[in-house]
Amino acid sequence: MLYESTQFTSKDQGFTLIEILIALLIISVGLLGLARLQLVGIKNTQSGYLRSQVSFLGNDIMERIQQNPDSAKSNAYDIALTADPATTDCIGDAAKCSTTDMANFDLRIWKGYLANLLPSGNGSISSAAGADETIFTITIQWFDEYQSEATTQSATFTMSLP
């Protein structure tokens, strides 16, 4: 008795390969989405870091102004964005600095922090004397490349000194 070999042709040939390719496509799109999500998270973290540095630097100069009220009331802390403070060294016991020298030293240190901690960081301080108090307006500017539209950002702090 001879056995006849018969071949069955199936309509499903290659169907598994197509399923695998579609699954790979879906996984690839998902991984690209996760990578984009990670990138946005990193940008927002960096932007938040810069804003926290701005807050720190704003509080730093406000404390320096409060510690030197006589010079502050005589506008010694007023400085424009583009201005460089006078070079004064008030470090050490041998340094004999007047209150105006100390204000210039504080401004030089503060402007140095702005330049070193913030991209294109700069700042200005203006004061307005009132009847009972002096109002200080502190503005800090920096370039935030991590925003959706990379632009110069600005933060303003206001304090009063009786």
C-alpha positions as CSV (number, residue, x, y, z in Angstrom):
1,M,0.0,0.0,0.0
2,L,1.4,3.3,-1.0
3,Y,0.8,6.3,0.9
4,E,0.2,9.4,-0.9
5,S,1.6,12.6,0.5
6,T,-0.7,15.5,0.5
7,Q,0.3,19.0,1.2
8,F,-2.2,21.3,2.8
9,T,-1.9,24.9,2.0
10,S,-3.0,27.2,4.8
11,K,-4.4,30.7,4.5
12,D,-2.6,31.5,7.7
13,Q,1.0,31.3,6.3
14,G,3.0,34.4,7.3
15,F,0.2,35.7,9.6
16,T,2.4,35.3,12.7
17,L,5.2,37.3,11.2
18,I,2.8,40.2,10.5
19,E,1.6,40.0,14.1
20,I,5.1,40.3,15.3
21,L,5.9,43.2,13.1
22,I,2.8,45.1,14.2
23,A,3.7,44.4,17.9
24,L,7.2,45.7,17.3
25,L,5.8,48.9,15.7
26,I,3.5,49.4,18.7
27,I,6.3,48.9,21.2
28,S,8.6,51.2,19.3
29,V,6.0,54.0,19.3
30,G,5.5,53.5,23.0
31,L,9.2,53.7,23.7
32,L,9.5,56.9,21.7
33,G,6.7,58.3,23.8
34,L,8.5,57.4,27.0
35,A,11.7,58.9,25.7
36,R,9.8,62.2,24.9
37,L,8.2,62.1,28.4
38,Q,11.7,61.7,30.0
39,L,13.1,64.6,28.0
40,V,10.2,66.9,29.0
41,G,10.7,65.8,32.6
42,I,14.4,66.6,32.5
43,K,13.7,70.1,30.9
44,N,11.2,70.9,33.6
45,T,13.6,69.8,36.4
46,Q,16.3,72.0,35.0
47,S,14.0,75.0,34.7
48,G,12.8,74.4,38.3
49,Y,16.4,74.3,39.4
50,L,17.1,77.7,37.8
51,R,14.0,79.2,39.4
52,S,15.1,77.9,42.8
53,Q,18.5,79.5,42.3
54,V,16.8,82.8,41.4
55,S,14.8,82.6,44.7
56,F,18.0,81.9,46.6
57,L,19.8,84.8,45.0
58,G,16.9,87.2,45.6
59,N,16.8,86.3,49.3
60,D,20.6,86.6,49.5
61,I,20.7,90.2,48.4
62,M,17.7,91.1,50.5
63,E,19.5,89.8,53.6
64,R,22.6,91.7,52.6
65,I,20.6,94.9,52.3
66,Q,18.9,94.4,55.7
67,Q,22.4,93.9,57.3
68,N,23.5,97.3,56.0
69,P,20.5,99.6,56.4
70,D,22.5,103.0,56.5
71,S,24.0,102.4,53.0
72,A,20.8,100.9,51.7
73,K,18.8,104.0,52.6
74,S,21.4,106.2,50.9
75,N,20.9,104.3,47.6
76,A,24.3,102.5,47.8
77,Y,22.6,99.3,46.7
78,D,21.0,100.8,43.6
79,I,22.5,99.2,40.4
80,A,21.4,98.9,36.8
81,L,21.3,95.6,34.9
82,T,24.3,96.4,32.8
83,A,26.3,98.1,35.5
84,D,29.3,96.5,37.2
85,P,29.8,97.3,40.9
86,A,32.9,99.0,42.2
87,T,35.7,96.6,43.1
88,T,36.0,96.5,46.9
89,D,37.5,93.8,49.0
90,C,36.0,93.5,52.5
91,I,37.3,90.1,53.4
92,G,39.3,89.6,56.5
93,D,40.0,91.4,59.8
94,A,42.5,93.8,58.2
95,A,39.9,95.1,55.7
96,K,38.6,98.4,56.9
97,C,35.4,98.9,54.9
98,S,32.9,101.7,55.2
99,T,29.2,100.9,54.9
100,T,29.3,102.1,51.3
101,D,32.3,99.8,50.6
102,M,30.4,96.9,52.1
103,A,27.4,97.7,49.8
104,N,29.7,97.6,46.8
105,F,31.3,94.4,48.0
106,D,27.8,92.8,48.5
107,L,26.8,93.9,45.0
108,R,30.0,92.5,43.5
109,I,29.5,89.2,45.2
110,W,25.8,89.1,44.2
111,K,26.5,89.9,40.6
112,G,29.2,87.2,40.5
113,Y,26.7,84.7,41.8
114,L,24.2,85.7,39.2
115,A,26.7,85.3,36.4
116,N,28.0,81.9,37.7
117,L,24.8,80.2,38.8
118,L,22.4,81.4,36.0
119,P,22.8,81.3,32.3
120,S,23.2,84.9,31.2
121,G,22.3,85.9,34.7
122,N,22.1,89.5,35.7
123,G,20.3,91.7,38.2
124,S,19.3,95.2,39.1
125,I,18.2,96.9,42.3
126,S,16.3,100.2,42.6
127,S,15.1,101.9,45.7
128,A,12.4,104.5,46.4
129,A,12.4,106.4,49.7
130,G,9.1,106.9,51.3
131,A,8.0,108.8,54.4
132,D,8.4,105.9,56.7
133,E,10.4,103.3,54.7
134,T,12.5,102.6,51.7
135,I,11.1,100.2,49.1
136,F,13.6,98.1,47.1
137,T,12.8,96.4,43.9
138,I,15.2,93.6,42.9
139,T,15.0,92.2,39.4
140,I,16.8,89.1,38.3
141,Q,17.0,88.0,34.6
142,W,18.3,84.8,33.1
143,F,18.1,82.8,29.9
144,D,16.0,79.7,30.3
145,E,16.7,77.4,27.4
146,Y,14.6,74.7,28.9
147,Q,11.2,76.3,28.3
148,S,9.2,75.4,25.3
149,E,10.2,78.8,23.9
150,A,13.8,79.6,25.0
151,T,13.6,83.2,26.2
152,T,14.9,85.5,28.9
153,Q,13.0,85.0,32.1
154,S,12.6,87.6,34.8
155,A,11.7,87.6,38.5
156,T,11.1,90.6,40.7
157,F,11.3,90.8,44.5
158,T,10.1,93.7,46.6
159,M,11.2,94.5,50.1
160,S,10.8,97.4,52.5
161,L,13.3,98.7,55.0
162,P,12.0,100.9,57.8
